[in-house]
Amino acid sequence: VAVMALPAGGGNFFGSGGDWYSQHVGAAEALRQTIADSGVIFPQLVNIGGGSNIYDLAYYGLFRPDVMISCLFPGVEMKYFIAVYAAMGFIASVNMMYIWLRGKGIRRSACLMGGLFMAGAACFFHAHHHVMFVSYMPFLILALMGADRLLRKGRMVFLLTVSRLDLSRMVCTGSIIWRKVWSTAIFCRQGM
């Protein structure tokens, strides 16, 4: 978490001066302002340039929690919401990785190392550069927890509720196939 504060040393707040401020903060602020001006959560047009369809900003996340919550606090700059959202996602991802590994019966020291590896993952470089590249991570880990639960208990509800991204669904499906089909086949061959 301390590494995430490094840009502050140069007089900056959290993110990079390039994509983070110019694109992510700008797009989120445009969404927030449009929602506030129209009074509708899902407006048709965004007031940027000559007016754009709302789907032009879908890449940046139309219904991201930070954008929705920021509508309740119009006096607070958007960069603070995005920074807190990114930091919370980072912290949640690291802690959930530890919890997921611990739930698999792995030794505590190995789970701690897994959490530390997650904290040092290169994807979190993007937390202060490209928000949408890491905002899915807590949901991906939740989906993997749901895949484990599905294999253990046969309940699919949890998996369906956290699999909000195609990537999450692909990883979970691959994980289930690997554990159900391939690992069983490998163990059967070794037992012969």
C-alpha positions in Angstrom: 0.0 0.0 0.0 2.9 2.3 0.7 4.1 1.9 -2.9 0.8 3.3 -4.1 1.6 6.6 -2.4 4.9 7.1 -4.3 3.4 9.6 -6.8 2.5 11.8 -3.9 6.2 12.5 -3.3 6.5 14.4 -6.6 3.6 16.7 -5.7 1.1 14.5 -7.4 -1.8 12.9 -5.7 -2.1 9.2 -6.7 -2.3 8.5 -10.4 -0.1 9.2 -13.4 -0.3 12.5 -15.3 -1.1 10.7 -18.5 -4.0 8.2 -18.8 -5.1 8.3 -15.2 -5.8 12.1 -15.0 -6.6 12.8 -18.6 -8.8 9.7 -19.3 -10.0 7.9 -16.2 -10.6 10.9 -14.0 -12.0 12.9 -16.9 -14.3 10.1 -18.1 -15.6 9.4 -14.6 -16.2 13.1 -14.0 -18.1 13.4 -17.2 -20.3 10.5 -16.3 -20.9 11.9 -12.8 -21.7 15.3 -14.2 -24.1 13.9 -16.8 -25.9 11.7 -14.3 -26.2 14.7 -11.9 -27.4 17.1 -14.7 -29.9 14.6 -16.2 -31.1 13.2 -12.9 -31.1 9.7 -14.4 -28.7 6.9 -13.6 -28.5 5.8 -17.2 -28.6 8.8 -19.4 -28.5 8.5 -23.2 -25.9 11.1 -24.0 -22.7 12.4 -22.3 -21.9 16.0 -22.5 -18.4 15.8 -23.9 -17.4 17.3 -27.2 -20.5 17.7 -29.3 -22.3 15.1 -27.2 -21.6 11.3 -27.2 -23.6 8.2 -26.7 -23.2 6.9 -23.2 -21.8 3.6 -24.6 -18.8 5.6 -25.8 -17.6 5.6 -22.2 -18.6 2.0 -21.4 -14.9 1.0 -21.7 -14.2 3.1 -18.5 -17.1 1.5 -16.6 -20.5 3.0 -16.6 -21.7 1.7 -13.3 -18.5 1.5 -11.4 -19.1 1.9 -7.6 -16.8 4.9 -7.4 -18.7 6.8 -10.1 -22.1 5.9 -8.5 -21.0 6.9 -5.0 -19.4 10.1 -6.2 -22.8 11.3 -7.5 -23.8 11.6 -3.8 -20.9 13.9 -3.1 -20.6 16.4 -5.9 -18.3 18.7 -4.0 -15.5 16.1 -3.7 -13.1 15.8 -6.6 -13.4 12.6 -8.7 -9.7 11.8 -8.3 -10.2 11.1 -4.6 -13.0 8.6 -5.3 -11.0 6.8 -7.9 -7.9 6.7 -5.7 -9.8 5.3 -2.8 -11.6 2.8 -5.1 -8.3 1.6 -6.5 -6.6 1.3 -3.1 -9.6 -0.6 -1.7 -9.6 -3.0 -4.6 -5.9 -3.6 -4.1 -6.3 -4.3 -0.4 -9.4 -6.4 -0.9 -7.6 -8.5 -3.7 -4.6 -9.2 -1.5 -6.7 -10.2 1.6 -9.1 -12.3 -0.5 -6.1 -14.1 -2.1 -4.9 -15.0 1.4 -8.5 -16.1 2.4 -8.9 -18.2 -0.7 -5.6 -20.0 -0.3 -6.3 -20.5 3.4 -9.7 -22.0 2.6 -8.0 -24.6 0.4 -6.2 -25.9 3.5 -2.8 -24.5 2.5 -0.3 -23.7 5.3 -0.5 -20.2 6.7 3.0 -19.3 5.7 2.3 -20.3 2.1 -0.9 -18.3 2.1 1.0 -15.3 3.4 3.5 -15.7 0.6 0.6 -16.0 -1.9 -0.9 -12.8 -0.6 2.5 -11.0 -0.8 3.0 -12.3 -4.4 -0.5 -10.9 -5.1 0.5 -7.5 -3.6 3.6 -7.4 -5.7 1.8 -8.5 -8.9 2.5 -6.3 -12.0 -1.2 -5.8 -12.6 -1.3 -3.5 -9.6 1.0 -1.1 -11.4 -2.1 -0.2 -13.3 -4.0 0.8 -10.1 -2.7 4.3 -10.7 -2.5 4.2 -14.5 -5.5 2.2 -15.8 -8.3 1.7 -13.3 -10.3 -0.8 -15.3 -7.4 -3.2 -15.7 -7.4 -4.1 -12.0 -10.9 -3.2 -10.8 -12.1 -6.7 -11.6 -9.5 -8.5 -9.4 -11.6 -8.8 -6.2 -14.5 -10.2 -8.3 -12.2 -12.6 -10.0 -11.0 -14.0 -6.7 -14.5 -14.2 -5.5 -15.4 -16.1 -8.6 -12.6 -18.6 -7.9 -14.0 -19.0 -4.4 -17.4 -19.6 -5.9 -15.9 -22.2 -8.3 -14.4 -24.0 -5.2 -17.8 -23.9 -3.5 -19.5 -25.2 -6.6 -17.2 -28.2 -6.7 -17.6 -28.8 -2.9 -21.3 -28.2 -2.4 -22.8 -28.1 -5.9 -24.2 -24.6 -5.3 -24.0 -22.3 -8.3 -25.6 -19.2 -6.8 -22.4 -17.6 -5.4 -20.5 -18.3 -8.6 -23.2 -16.6 -10.7 -23.4 -13.5 -8.6 -19.7 -12.7 -8.6 -18.9 -13.7 -12.2 -19.5 -10.2 -13.5 -16.9 -10.4 -16.2 -16.3 -12.6 -19.1 -12.7 -13.0 -17.9 -14.0 -14.2 -14.5 -16.3 -16.7 -16.2 -13.5 -18.0 -18.4 -11.0 -18.4 -15.5 -13.6 -20.1 -13.3 -14.8 -22.5 -16.1 -11.2 -23.4 -16.9 -10.5 -23.9 -13.2 -13.6 -26.2 -12.8 -12.7 -28.2 -15.9 -9.1 -28.6 -14.8 -10.0 -29.8 -11.3 -12.9 -32.0 -12.4 -11.6 -33.5 -15.6 -7.9 -33.2 -16.0 -6.8 -33.6 -12.4 -9.0 -36.6 -12.0 -7.6 -38.2 -15.2 -4.0 -37.5 -14.0 -4.6 -39.0 -10.6 -6.3 -42.1 -12.2 -3.3 -42.7 -14.4 -0.9 -42.4 -11.5 -2.9 -44.9 -9.5 -2.6 -47.5 -12.2 
